[in-house]
Amino acid sequence: MIASTQYNDFKGTVSADIPDAFGGSCGDDIKNLARIFKLNLNRFKPVGISLYGTDGFSISLICVDKERSTEEKEHIVNMSCEVETEKEIIDLLFKRLHIVLHNSFDDKYPNLGYDEKVRYSDFH
């Protein structure tokens, strides 16, 4: 499953750390995040999470529905979750969140690192 918007002007990568309260001996995984939403873990196996939008923000859990799956094919659902406010839910779900975007058709710079960190204020 790959992130997508209407025009995909930018593409990139994302990395996140979950809060320590959800990690530790229980493991740092999607299953622990799904507990925040009180997901029925007997029926659903969480395999991903999707955050979408700015105005009209939404969160979905990507899950295998064990009841509708067969030996031949897992039945994967995108389950939307109700959230009070975006800021609070993002702070609850992630200790750190890093998003890096590049022009959609750029094959050069997404694969390179930078040589130096500088401050915008040093040049403006």
N, C-alpha and C positions, 0 to 999 in steps of 0.2 A: 504494500500500500504506500503510495507516494502522495505527498501533499500536492494540491492543485487548486488554482483559483481560475477565474474566468479567462484571463489572458496569460497568466504565468509570465509576467514581465520580468520577474526575478525568480531565481531558484537558488537553493542553498542547502545548508545542513543545520541541524539543531542538536544540542547536547544539554542535558539537565541532570541535576542532583536532587534527590528527594530529601526531605528533612530527616534529621537523625531519628526523630521519634518513630518514623515509619521504616527505618532500616534496622541495622544491628542484627540480632540473632534471627529476626524474621526474614531478613533478606532485603536487598534494595531492588525491588522489581515492581512490575505493573500490578501484580496481585495485591500488594500492599496499598497502592494508590486506589485501587478499586474498592477497598474497604471503606474509604471515606464516603463513597456513594452507596454503601450498604448493598453492594451487588450480591445477588444470590449465587454464591460460589459453587453450590451443588449443581446448578444448572449451567452456569456460564464460566468459561475459562477466559480471563482477560489476557489479551495478547498485544494490545496497543491502546494509545490514547490520542485523540485528535482535538486540537484547539483551533477554532476557526473564527475569523471576523474581528472587527474592531467595534463598529456600531452594529449591534445584533450579534454579539459574541456568543459562541456556543462551545460546549465540551461534549465529546462523545467517547464512549469506551468501545473499543473494537474487541469483540469477544467471539469465541467459539461457542455456539449453542449446542451443548452436549445432547439435548433431547432431540434436536432436529438433524444432528450429524449422523452419518452412516460410516461404515468401515471404508467405503470408497471415497467419501468426500466429507470434509468438515464443513459445517454450515456456519459461515462467519456473518456476524451482524454488526452494524454500526449503531450503537445504542446511545441516543441523545440523553443528556443528563441536565436536570434543572440546576441552575446556579443563581445565587442571590446577586452577587456583584463579581465582575471579572477580576478586579484587583485582589479581592479577598481570596478567591479560589486559587488564583495563581500563586499567591503567597503561601497558601495552605499546601498546595501540591508540590511546590519546588523550593528548594533552598537556593539553588542557582539555576539560571536559565540563560543559555547562550545561543543566539541565532546569528548565522552568517549568510548573507545574500549576495549574489552576483547577477549580472545581466544574464538573462535566460539562455542565450546562445554562446556565452563565453566559455571556451574550452581551455583557456590558458590560465587565468588568475585563480579559479577555484582550486587548482592543484598546486599552487605556490604558497609559500609562507612569506611573512614580511621580514624585513631586515632590521627594523628598529621601531620602537613605540615612541610616538611624539604626542605633544598636546596641541590641540587646535589653537588654544590661546597663545601659544608661542609664535604663531604665524599670522594672527589676525588681531 
